[in-house]
Amino acid sequence: MRGERLTIRNATDADAPAVYEIYRPIVEHTAISFETTPPSVAEMRQRIASALVTLPWLVAESNESVFDDAYASSHRVRAAYRWSVDTSVHVASTWHRQGIGRTLYAALMERLGALGYVNAFAGITLPNPASVALHESVGFAPVGVFRSVGYKLGAWRDVGWWALQLTEPPEEPDEPRLAGR
């Protein structure tokens, strides 16, 4: 990590501009995200604030610069899914292959397990060997592929799904705890 001190912390609305700058080129120039227009800084601020009410959104920073974010969102809206989440991680391109994504993602998984979530899922636009390697390095395993599920940048895209069991499923689960409390 370039010999710099890394801090992992909860995101705040003040991180929205940095998260936007990490995410914008992903939306504009890759098929990694299926968004076709980057959200504004204001929209990113709102997304962070909304997520933090119930789920973790983490950032990695060094020398007061945010260069990585990872967060969880609801897996599905039906009540029986409430112990499962979808996860995402985005690393600024200048920080790829430094181990930071893995470190931040591992911290996110630890927090999700502590909050009472049982499963984490990740959708990966294929091909994306770097993202596959990152997810598998923290324990995700492939579960299936949705073929030609999205059209972006002039081509139909497959999305592979990976899963990670965060905790052993309890016989009678308690409600997941809120990240914001």
C-alpha positions in Angstrom: 0.0 0.0 0.0 2.8 2.3 -1.0 4.0 2.5 2.7 1.2 4.9 3.6 -1.1 4.6 6.6 -4.4 3.2 5.6 -7.6 4.1 7.5 -10.8 2.3 7.0 -13.9 4.1 8.3 -17.6 4.7 7.8 -18.3 6.9 4.9 -19.8 10.3 5.5 -21.6 12.7 3.2 -18.3 14.6 2.9 -16.9 11.6 1.1 -19.4 12.0 -1.7 -17.1 14.0 -4.1 -14.3 11.4 -3.7 -16.6 8.4 -4.1 -18.1 10.1 -7.2 -14.6 10.6 -8.7 -13.9 6.9 -8.1 -17.2 5.7 -9.6 -17.6 8.2 -12.5 -15.0 6.6 -14.8 -16.3 3.2 -14.0 -19.8 4.2 -15.2 -18.5 6.2 -18.2 -15.8 3.9 -19.6 -16.5 0.3 -18.4 -19.3 -2.3 -18.3 -18.5 -3.0 -14.6 -21.5 -0.8 -13.6 -24.7 -1.1 -15.4 -25.5 2.5 -14.7 -25.1 4.5 -18.0 -25.0 8.0 -16.5 -22.8 8.7 -13.5 -24.8 9.9 -10.5 -24.1 13.4 -9.4 -22.2 14.3 -6.3 -25.5 15.2 -4.7 -27.0 11.8 -5.6 -23.9 10.0 -4.3 -24.2 12.0 -1.0 -27.9 10.9 -0.8 -27.0 7.3 -1.6 -24.4 7.2 1.2 -26.7 8.8 3.7 -29.6 6.4 2.9 -27.4 3.3 3.0 -25.8 4.2 6.3 -29.2 4.2 8.1 -29.3 0.4 7.8 -26.1 -1.0 6.2 -22.4 -0.2 6.2 -20.7 1.9 3.6 -16.9 2.0 4.2 -14.1 4.0 2.7 -10.4 3.6 2.7 -8.3 6.7 3.0 -4.6 7.6 3.2 -3.2 11.1 3.7 -6.8 12.4 3.9 -7.6 11.1 0.4 -10.4 8.5 -0.2 -9.5 6.0 -2.9 -11.7 3.0 -2.2 -15.3 2.4 -1.1 -17.3 -0.7 -0.3 -20.9 -1.0 0.7 -23.8 -3.3 1.1 -27.4 -3.0 -0.1 -30.5 -5.1 0.3 -30.4 -8.3 -1.7 -34.2 -8.2 -2.5 -37.2 -6.4 -1.1 -39.2 -9.4 0.2 -39.0 -9.7 4.0 -37.6 -13.3 4.0 -34.4 -12.0 2.2 -33.5 -9.5 5.0 -30.6 -11.6 6.2 -28.9 -11.3 2.8 -27.1 -8.4 1.2 -25.5 -7.4 -2.1 -22.1 -5.9 -2.0 -19.9 -3.6 -4.1 -16.4 -2.4 -4.0 -14.8 0.3 -6.1 -11.1 1.1 -6.1 -9.6 4.2 -7.8 -7.7 3.1 -10.8 -4.4 4.4 -9.5 -4.7 2.1 -6.5 -5.5 -1.2 -8.3 -3.5 -4.3 -7.3 -2.4 -2.8 -3.9 -4.5 -5.2 -1.7 -6.7 -2.3 -0.6 -9.9 -3.6 -2.1 -9.4 -6.9 -0.4 -8.6 -5.2 3.0 -11.7 -3.0 2.7 -14.0 -5.8 1.5 -12.9 -8.1 4.3 -13.7 -5.3 6.8 -17.1 -4.9 5.2 -17.8 -8.6 5.5 -16.8 -8.6 9.1 -19.2 -5.8 9.9 -22.0 -7.4 8.0 -21.6 -10.7 10.0 -21.5 -8.8 13.3 -24.8 -7.0 12.3 -26.5 -10.4 11.9 -26.4 -10.8 8.1 -26.0 -14.4 6.9 -25.2 -14.1 3.2 -23.4 -11.6 0.9 -23.8 -11.7 -2.8 -21.9 -9.9 -5.6 -22.8 -9.5 -9.2 -19.7 -9.2 -11.5 -20.0 -8.2 -15.1 -18.0 -10.7 -17.1 -15.3 -11.0 -18.1 -13.6 -9.3 -15.2 -10.8 -11.5 -13.8 -9.6 -8.9 -11.4 -13.0 -8.6 -9.7 -13.4 -12.4 -9.7 -10.0 -12.7 -8.0 -10.8 -10.1 -5.4 -14.1 -11.6 -4.5 -12.7 -15.1 -4.3 -9.7 -13.9 -2.2 -12.2 -12.9 0.6 -14.1 -16.2 0.3 -16.9 -15.6 -2.3 -17.7 -18.7 -4.5 -19.4 -18.6 -7.9 -23.1 -19.6 -7.9 -24.3 -18.8 -11.4 -24.3 -16.6 -14.5 -27.1 -14.5 -15.9 -26.5 -14.5 -19.7 -26.9 -11.4 -21.8 -28.7 -9.7 -18.8 -27.6 -6.1 -19.7 -26.6 -4.1 -22.7 -23.8 -1.5 -22.3 -21.1 0.0 -24.5 -22.4 -1.7 -27.6 -22.6 -5.3 -26.3 -24.8 -7.7 -24.3 -23.2 -8.4 -21.0 -23.2 -11.5 -18.8 -23.2 -11.1 -15.0 -21.8 -13.8 -12.8 -23.0 -14.1 -9.2 -20.8 -15.0 -6.3 -21.9 -15.8 -2.7 -20.3 -15.7 0.7 -21.8 -17.2 3.8 -21.0 -14.6 6.5 -22.3 -16.6 9.5 -23.8 -20.0 10.1 -27.6 -19.6 9.5 -29.3 -19.7 12.9 -32.3 -21.9 13.4 -34.3 -18.8 14.6 -32.5 -15.6 13.4 -32.6 -12.4 15.3 -33.4 -9.3 13.1 -30.2 -7.9 11.6 -29.0 -4.9 13.5 -28.9 -1.5 11.9 -25.5 -0.1 10.9 -26.5 3.4 11.9 -27.2 2.4 15.6 
